[in-house]
Every structure is written in C-alpha cells, then in structure tokens.
C-alpha cells in the first residue's frame, strides 16, 4: 500500500503508473459542497498535510511526493494533456447521480459522446 503519509512502494507505483498511463484521458471531478469525501479536495488527489489530520490544511497536489516523484503517473498524464481535475461549485456527493443537470454538465462532455434523448 502507498498513499498520504506512507513511503512509496516501487513495484506498486510502477504497476499503477503503467495502468494509468494506458488511458486516453483521465478526469477526476469533485464538488466543493461534498459532505461525504473528507477532505473534499481528496477527490482531486489533495489530502491533509502530514501531521495535520483530521482537519488541518490540505496540501495541493503539485506540492506532494505523489506528484513530484510521479508515483502513479498523474504528472505524466498532465504533461501530456490527458489529465483534467475539475471542481464543480456547489455540487454535493449525491448530485453526481441524482441531479441530471450536474451529470449533463460535468460527466457527459467528458465521455466523448452526446447524451441520449430522454423518452
């Protein structure tokens, strides 16, 4: 295992990186009103600073070893233009599947096809 507060595991990192870099595009989305994901910014790979849990400052992704050492390939995806990190203002955790307008605005366009007509 690896992650915030843990040292990198080289074999796990290589496996995750190899698999993640196979995708054409990766979009990670989170609503800034999410009441389930704590901290909500962890949906964008940003976590509490080490030693500051549970409610201390959140460390921006580009200041983490996960990013700087490119443990799983997020930075490589970004540098190749294939990573999108999206914050949806006012969107709560359940809105992604329960509010059609949220899904239509944030998810459908990233799927590369137009939404089907409702019957």
Residue pairs with C-beta under 8 A, 6 or more apart in sequence:
1 9
1 12
2 8
2 9
2 12
2 13
2 71
3 66
4 47
4 48
4 50
4 64
4 66
5 50
8 65
8 69
8 71
13 71
13 72
16 71
16 72
16 73
17 70
17 71
17 72
17 73
17 76
18 73
20 26
20 72
20 73
20 74
20 77
21 73
21 76
21 77
23 77
23 82
24 82
25 82
25 83
25 84
25 110
26 77
26 82
26 83
26 84
27 83
27 84
27 85
27 86
27 110
28 43
28 44
28 45
28 83
28 84
28 85
28 86
29 43
29 86
29 87
29 88
29 96
29 106
29 107
30 37
30 40
30 41
30 42
30 43
30 44
30 86
30 87
30 88
30 91
31 40
31 87
31 88
31 89
31 90
31 91
31 92
31 93
31 95
31 96
31 102
32 40
32 87
32 88
32 89
32 90
32 91
33 40
33 89
33 90
33 91
33 92
34 40
34 43
34 91
34 92
34 93
35 92
35 93
36 93
36 94
37 43
37 93
38 54
39 46
39 47
39 48
39 58
41 47
41 58
42 58
44 61
44 85
44 86
44 87
45 61
45 64
45 66
45 67
45 74
45 85
46 58
46 59
46 60
46 61
46 64
47 58
47 59
47 64
48 54
48 55
48 56
48 57
48 58
48 59
49 56
49 57
49 58
49 59
61 67
61 74
61 85
62 68
65 71
66 72
66 74
67 74
67 75
68 75
70 76
74 83
77 83
84 110
86 106
88 95
88 102
88 105
88 106
91 99
91 102
91 106
95 102
96 102
96 103
96 106
96 107
97 103
104 115
108 114
108 115
